[in-house]
Amino acid sequence: MSPVTVPAELLLVRLRDMHPTARYELDGSTPVQMLVATILAAQCTDERVNAVTRTLFVRYPDAAAFAAADLGELEEAVRPTGFYKQKARAVQATCQALVERFGGEVPRTMAELVTLPGVARKTANVVLATCFDIPEGIIVDTHVCRVSQRMGLSGQRDPERIEQDLLPQVAEEQWTWFGPAMVLFGRYLCTAKKPACDRCPVAMECPKIGV
């Protein structure tokens, strides 16, 4: 880890001021829907995914519906999210596993979630934090990766290694809020191109690594 970092205590205070009730911006009214939305969000914006799932979840409201779907029709339904053939197969395989092994319900543990086809820690953390408020880890997406590296909170590039660096810096009871708050910070302030350092509440303490 870089010797120059934004102090975690300060970051938490400033993030709480900015995003006191931070939530992940994918839409889903059930854990199954949030799981599907997170799978579709790979290499796609949340806005586009939400536009697709607005009608997708009417047509396929639960795991059983996705499991029994005609694959070609499912592919067309998720086409706007990109990589639609792989995503449709992943969604269907995951939902079939939910039906066969968990009675169509999303399990509430990291250990069980990551046994589902194509579900890694990031996706599992989104579901656990957003749907159940269960702190088994911290959401680390592309935004959290970028912000963590710039602030010196982690010198790693792999999302799971970055998560392991972040966990001891944040109290466990704040994990489910911290991940979404960092996502919002990266999406709207510490952006990939032209980060708004002039408006950043920790700009004075940030080493701005790579900026």
C-alpha positions in Angstrom: 0.0 0.0 0.0 1.2 3.5 -0.8 2.6 5.3 2.3 0.6 8.4 1.3 -3.1 7.9 1.6 -6.3 9.7 2.4 -7.0 9.0 6.1 -9.8 6.5 6.2 -11.5 8.3 9.2 -11.6 11.5 7.3 -12.8 9.9 4.1 -15.7 8.2 6.0 -16.8 11.5 7.5 -16.7 13.4 4.1 -18.4 10.5 2.3 -21.2 10.5 4.9 -21.7 14.2 4.4 -22.0 13.7 0.6 -23.9 10.5 0.5 -25.6 9.8 3.9 -28.0 7.2 2.5 -26.0 5.9 -0.5 -27.6 3.1 -2.5 -26.5 1.2 -5.5 -28.1 2.7 -8.6 -29.3 -0.5 -10.2 -33.1 -1.1 -9.9 -34.6 -4.3 -8.6 -37.5 -4.9 -6.3 -36.4 -8.4 -5.3 -33.1 -10.1 -4.6 -33.5 -12.2 -7.8 -34.0 -9.0 -9.8 -31.0 -7.3 -8.2 -28.8 -10.4 -9.0 -29.9 -10.4 -12.6 -29.4 -6.6 -12.9 -25.9 -6.9 -11.5 -25.0 -9.7 -14.0 -26.3 -7.5 -16.9 -24.4 -4.4 -15.6 -21.0 -5.9 -16.5 -19.4 -3.5 -19.0 -22.7 -1.6 -19.3 -24.0 1.5 -17.6 -26.6 1.2 -14.8 -28.8 3.6 -16.7 -29.0 1.3 -19.7 -29.5 -1.8 -17.5 -32.4 -0.1 -15.7 -34.0 0.8 -19.0 -33.8 -2.8 -20.1 -34.9 -4.3 -16.8 -38.0 -2.0 -16.6 -39.7 -4.3 -19.1 -37.5 -7.4 -18.6 -38.7 -7.9 -15.0 -42.4 -7.7 -16.1 -41.8 -10.5 -18.6 -39.6 -12.5 -16.2 -40.5 -11.7 -12.7 -38.7 -14.4 -10.8 -36.0 -17.1 -11.0 -38.4 -19.7 -12.3 -39.4 -17.5 -15.2 -35.8 -16.8 -16.2 -34.9 -20.5 -15.8 -37.7 -21.6 -18.1 -37.2 -18.8 -20.7 -36.5 -19.4 -24.3 -32.8 -18.6 -24.6 -33.2 -16.8 -27.9 -35.9 -14.6 -26.7 -33.9 -13.8 -23.5 -30.9 -12.9 -25.6 -33.0 -10.4 -27.6 -34.5 -8.9 -24.4 -31.0 -8.2 -22.9 -29.3 -7.3 -26.2 -29.0 -3.5 -25.4 -26.7 -4.3 -22.4 -24.0 -5.7 -24.7 -22.4 -9.2 -24.7 -26.0 -10.3 -24.7 -25.5 -13.9 -25.6 -23.1 -14.5 -22.7 -25.2 -12.5 -20.3 -28.4 -14.3 -21.2 -26.7 -17.7 -20.7 -25.3 -16.5 -17.4 -28.6 -15.2 -16.2 -30.4 -18.4 -17.1 -27.8 -20.6 -15.6 -27.8 -18.7 -12.4 -31.6 -18.7 -12.1 -31.7 -22.4 -12.9 -29.2 -23.0 -10.0 -31.4 -20.9 -7.8 -34.5 -23.0 -8.6 -32.7 -26.3 -8.3 -30.6 -25.6 -5.2 -32.3 -22.8 -3.3 -36.0 -23.1 -4.0 -35.8 -20.1 -6.3 -34.6 -17.8 -3.6 -31.3 -15.9 -3.4 -29.1 -17.2 -0.6 -27.9 -14.8 2.1 -24.3 -15.8 2.4 -21.2 -15.0 0.4 -20.2 -18.7 0.5 -23.4 -19.8 -1.2 -23.7 -16.9 -3.6 -20.3 -17.4 -5.2 -21.2 -21.0 -6.0 -23.8 -19.7 -8.5 -22.6 -19.7 -12.2 -20.8 -16.4 -13.0 -21.3 -14.8 -9.5 -18.1 -13.4 -8.0 -17.6 -11.4 -4.9 -18.6 -8.0 -6.4 -22.0 -9.3 -7.6 -22.5 -11.1 -4.3 -21.6 -8.0 -2.3 -24.1 -5.9 -4.3 -26.9 -8.4 -3.5 -26.0 -8.8 0.2 -25.6 -5.1 0.8 -28.5 -3.8 -1.3 -31.1 -6.5 -0.6 -30.3 -7.8 2.9 -28.0 -5.2 4.5 -25.6 -8.0 5.3 -21.9 -6.9 5.6 -19.9 -9.8 4.3 -17.7 -7.5 2.2 -17.4 -4.2 0.3 -18.6 -3.6 -3.2 -15.6 -3.0 -5.5 -16.5 -2.1 -9.0 -14.5 -0.1 -11.6 -15.3 3.2 -9.8 -14.2 1.9 -6.4 -11.0 0.4 -7.9 -10.1 3.8 -9.4 -10.9 5.8 -6.4 -9.1 3.5 -4.0 -5.9 3.5 -6.1 -6.0 7.3 -6.6 -6.4 7.9 -2.8 -3.7 5.4 -2.0 -6.1 3.2 -0.1 -4.9 0.2 -2.1 -1.9 -0.4 -4.4 -3.6 -3.4 -5.9 -5.3 -3.7 -9.3 -7.4 -6.8 -8.7 -10.9 -6.0 -7.3 -10.8 -8.7 -4.7 -7.3 -7.7 -3.5 -8.5 -4.1 -3.3 -11.5 -5.2 -1.2 -9.1 -7.0 1.2 -7.2 -3.8 1.6 -10.3 -1.8 2.2 -12.0 -4.1 4.8 -9.7 -3.3 7.7 -9.9 0.4 7.1 -13.7 0.6 7.5 -15.8 -0.6 10.4 -17.8 -3.7 9.5 -21.1 -2.0 10.3 -20.3 0.6 7.6 -19.4 -1.9 4.8 -22.9 -2.0 3.2 -23.0 1.8 3.0 -19.4 2.5 2.2 -19.3 0.5 -1.1 -22.3 2.3 -2.7 -21.0 5.7 -1.3 -17.6 5.1 -3.0 -19.3 4.0 -6.2 -21.2 7.3 -6.3 -18.1 9.3 -5.4 -16.3 7.7 -8.4 -19.2 8.0 -10.8 -20.0 11.6 -10.2 -16.8 13.3 -8.8 -13.6 11.2 -9.0 -14.4 10.3 -12.6 -12.1 8.3 -15.0 -11.5 11.4 -17.1 -11.1 14.9 -15.7 -11.8 14.1 -12.0 -13.3 17.1 -10.2 -10.5 17.6 -7.8 -11.6 21.3 -7.3 -14.8 20.0 -5.7 -13.4 17.0 -3.9 -13.8 17.2 -0.1 -10.5 15.3 0.5 -8.5 16.9 -2.3 -5.9 18.4 0.2 -5.2 14.9 1.6 -5.4 12.9 -1.6 -2.1 11.8 -3.2 -3.9 11.8 -6.6 -2.0 8.7 -7.7 -2.2 8.4 -11.5 -4.1 11.7 -12.0 
